[in-house]
Amino acid sequence: MGTGCIIMTVTAFLVGWIPMHHGPLLMIAILEEIAPVFVIWFVFYHVSRNSVKQMNQRVNEINKL
């Protein structure tokens, strides 16, 4: 999701969909849109990672029996 946002933003700049004459305010607005995406991804990543660790521990316990 984050990669898609970055590619879309870079493409929009290159094609000219986003005017560059607005300068820093435009960059702040773009960062305000992209930052929450990375925060959400980071949270889901850690939740999934912890779930996988628990599942692997349980599978290892079952295999030892």
C-alpha positions in Angstrom: 0.0 0.0 0.0 2.8 2.4 0.9 4.8 1.5 -2.2 1.7 2.2 -4.4 1.2 5.6 -2.8 4.8 6.6 -3.4 4.8 5.3 -7.0 1.5 7.2 -7.7 2.9 10.4 -6.2 6.1 10.3 -8.1 4.3 9.5 -11.3 1.9 12.4 -10.7 4.8 14.7 -10.3 6.6 13.5 -13.4 3.4 13.7 -15.5 2.5 17.1 -14.2 -0.7 16.3 -12.4 0.6 18.0 -9.3 1.8 21.5 -9.8 5.3 22.2 -8.3 4.8 26.0 -7.9 3.1 25.5 -4.5 6.4 24.3 -3.0 6.7 23.2 0.7 3.0 23.4 1.5 2.3 20.8 -1.2 5.0 18.5 0.1 3.6 18.8 3.6 0.2 17.9 2.4 1.5 14.8 0.5 3.5 13.7 3.6 0.3 14.1 5.7 -1.4 11.7 3.4 1.4 9.1 3.1 2.5 9.1 6.8 -0.8 7.5 8.1 -0.6 4.8 5.5 2.8 3.8 6.8 1.7 3.9 10.4 -1.3 1.7 9.6 1.0 -0.7 7.6 3.5 -0.8 10.5 0.8 -1.7 13.0 -0.7 -4.4 10.9 2.8 -5.7 10.2 3.6 -6.1 13.9 0.3 -7.6 14.7 0.7 -10.2 11.9 4.3 -10.9 12.9 3.3 -11.6 16.5 0.5 -13.9 15.3 2.9 -15.8 13.1 5.3 -16.2 16.0 2.6 -17.6 18.2 1.4 -20.0 15.5 5.0 -21.2 14.9 5.5 -21.8 18.6 2.2 -23.8 18.8 3.2 -25.9 15.8 6.6 -26.6 17.3 4.9 -27.7 20.5 2.6 -30.0 18.6 5.5 -31.5 16.6 7.4 -32.3 19.8 4.5 -34.5 21.1 
